[in-house]
Amino acid sequence: MNNLSDSRDCAFKAFITNLGKYNEGELVGEWVKFPITNDEMQEAFKRIGIGRRYEEWFITDYECPEPGIYDTLGEYESLSELNYLAGQMLDLDENEEFWQAVLELGEYTDSVQDLINLTENMDCFDYFPGVTDDSDLGYYWIEESGCYDTTAMGVLSNYIDYESFGRDIRLNEIGQFTDNGYVRLNKSSFVEIYDGNIENIPEEYRIQSPNVYTRAIPVKAEVNKDVAR
């Protein structure tokens, strides 16, 4: 399968901004690709003036191919968690269309922690590429799934209402049609591999902050995200 890492060199980008400069009326920041090494992140901090006079930073904007990821990420995310998520996304065995469909379903997408766990629980979802409406779904189950023997029905099979049958299935299992196919939760158990403790993130993804804080500093003023584009 073609996974995410086959088509791009990063999972997403974040615009890391010098908070002190921002409060002084100057936008000083840099687009950073994730995943990133700790050494590369420290160099980026230096380039935007973080580490000496200025110690605080926040995230002004993101560039994400998937809207489901962009809508979840905030201004104060842990860089280590973002890095971990990005690494997990690039390591997905499933194809990009499957991943996008799962994000559109909207289960386990409320936080970065949720998204990290989601990448390790793709077997909790069934994906049917090319099935984009109730009629397609009904036709799949009746004609292609092998669950029904339409030959035994004779000419009666010509009167099957695929759309109504598909709609009943979708409503019963709370599935979701996407641009590329149909996705649903199955009965597999969702396992939490990451508990939200930064210390439990693999060492290769941890980013050392140049200050005493483990997360970005909350900004009281409303940030105009368009300014970073």
N, C-alpha and C positions, 0 to 999 in steps of 0.2 A: 504494500500500500504506500501511497505518497503521503507522508506525514508532514507536519508543519515545517520541520527543519529542511525538507527538500526544496521548499519554495521561497524561503526568506532567511536572512541572517540574524533576525531577532524576533522575539515574540511581540514586543511593543516598545514604544519609546516614552520617556517622561522628561518634561522640561524642569530641571532642578534649578531653583531660584534662590539667590542670596536674599534672605529676609531683611537683614539690616539695610542693604542697598535699596530694597523695595520700599521700606518705610521712609527712606530718604528721598523717594520719588524717582529712583533709577532702577530699571529692570536689568539685572545682571544675572544671567543664567546660561544653561547649556542643555541641549537635547542629549539624552543618554539612552543608549540602546540596552535593553535587557534581554537575556542575562548579561552580566558584566562581572569582571573579577574585582576583588576588593582593591587591588593596586590600581586598576583603571579608574575606579570610582574615586580613590583618593586624589588622583591626578586631576579629575574633573572638578573636585572640590577646590583644589588649589587654583585652577583656571578661573573660577568664579569668585575667588576671594574668601572661601570658607576655610577657617582653621587658625587664624590669628586674630585680627581685630573683629572680624565677623565670624560667628560660630553657628548661627541659626539659619535654617533653610526650610523651604517648603516646595511643593510640587504645583506648578502653575497650570500645566496641561499635559495631556497624553495623546499619543497617536497609536490607535489600536485598530487593526483590521476588523475585529469583531465588535459590534456595538454592545453586545452583552458584557464584554470586558470593560469597555470605556465607561459604561454607566455605573459600574460597581466601584471603580477606583476613585479615591479621594485625594485631597491635598495633603493629608497628614499620614499617608501610609508608611509602614516600615520598609526601608529599602531592601532589607534582608528578605522580607516576605515577598516583595515584588520580584526579587531576583529568583527566589525559590519557585514562585508561580511561573515565571518565564522559562526557567529550566524545565519544569514539568511539562509545560505546553510544547516545547520543542521536542520532548522525548515521547510524545504521544504516538502510540502505534496506529491509532485510528486515523482515517483520512480527515481532511479539513472540513469537508461537507458534514460529516458526522458530528464533529466537534461544534460547528456552528449551529447545527440543528439542536443539539443538547442545550447550548446556551439560550437559544430561542425558547425552549421549553420552560426555562426559568427556574428549575429546581436546583437548590444548592448554589445559588449565585449571589447571595446577599453580602458577601464579604470576600476579602482576599483569602482568608482561611477556608471559606467554603469552596472557592475556586480551586485552591490547591488540592483539597480533598476530592473534588470533582474529577480532576485529572486521573486519579487513581481508582475511580469507580465507574469508568465508562461501560463496564460490563453490566451495570445496573440499568442500561438503556438498550432498547431495540431500535434499529434504524432501517427504514425501508426507502432506499433511494428511488427517485422517480415517481413515488406515490404522493401526489400533490393535492388530491381532493377526495371527497367521500366516495365517489364513483370508482376511482382508482383503488381505494382501500378495499371496497367491497369486492371488486373484481379480483384483486390479489388473493383474498382469503377464499373465495369460492372457486376460482379457476387455476390459481398458481400454487397455493400453499400445500395442496395435497390433503387438506382436511375434509374435503367433500368430493363425492363421486357424482359429478354431474351427468355422466353417461347413463347412470341408472335412472335418471329422471326423464330421459328421452326428450320429447319436444317441449316438455314443461320447463326445461332449462332456458328456453328462449324468453321466458317471462320473468326471469329473476330481476329484481330491482336492486342493482348493485349499489346505487347511491344511498338508498334507505338502509340497506344492510351495513354499508360502510359507516354511515352516520351513527347508527346504534353502537357499533364497535368503538368508534372514536369517543363518544360520550361516556361509554361504560368504563373505558380505560384511561380517560382524560389525556388523550394523545394530542399532538400538535403537528399541523402541516407547516412546512417551511418551503422556501424557494426550491430546495433540492430534494425534499423527501419528507417522510413521515417519521416522527420519533415518539417513543413512549417509555415510561418507566416499566421495568419488569419486576419480578418478585425477588430479585437478588438483594442481599443485605448491603446497605451502604456502610462502609467501614471508614472511620475517621483515622487517617494516618498522621495528621498534623493537628495538635491540640491548641495551637495559638501561642505556645511558649517559644520565644525566639531561640532559646538555648537548644531546642530540639530540631532546628533547621540544620541540614547538613552543612558542614564547615565550608564547603566550596561555594556556598551561596551567601554566606554571612558577610555583611558590609559593616565595617567598623566606622562608627560616627566620629567626626573630628571634635565632637563636644560630649558632654556627659549625658546627653539625651539619646534614647534608643529609637525615638520616632521624631518626625518633623515637628516643629513648634506650631501650635494652632495660631492662625492669623485672624485677628478680630475684624480687620477691614475686609470687605468683599473683594474678591480677586476677579479681575476681568480676564477670562481665559483667552480671549481673542488676542490679547497683547503679545502672547508668546508665539503666535503663528507666523 
